[in-house]
Amino acid sequence: MQNMIRSMARFSAAMTLFGFQQFQNVLEAFADSADNLKTRQSLDAVTDALASELGDETKPAYDSMVRLSNQVVDRTFDTLKKARPGRKKAEARDSADEAAGTSEPGAAAKAEEVELAAD
């Protein structure tokens, strides 16, 4: 039993420090999309590995927590976008592209222009 508790304590310490390290990486790499992608992939890989170890009783709670955290992040960013005075047109275009599900810059605006021209 003592060794099991030691293992759990080591795991908790490692996960906490890993979380801080990844948070620091995100802050440092915020502007660099290559580093940002690498950090996101690392976090996703560890998260997937941990989630795959969850039991059937715990999985619904995990899924619920993920949905809630995604909603909080989405609403926070939506609020920040709306609250920024003098928002640039490019940011609005990027949001439209994201909503349209495309990574091509200005694709949503181009599609709207094509639809207007067709009418």
Secondary structure, DSSP 8 states (H G I E B T S, - for coil): -HHHHHHHHHHHHHHHHHHHHHHHHHHHTTT-HHHHHHHHHHHHHHHHHHHHT--TTTHHHHHHHHHHHHHHHHHHHHHHHHHSTT--HHHHHHHHHHHHT--STTHHHHHHHHHHHH-
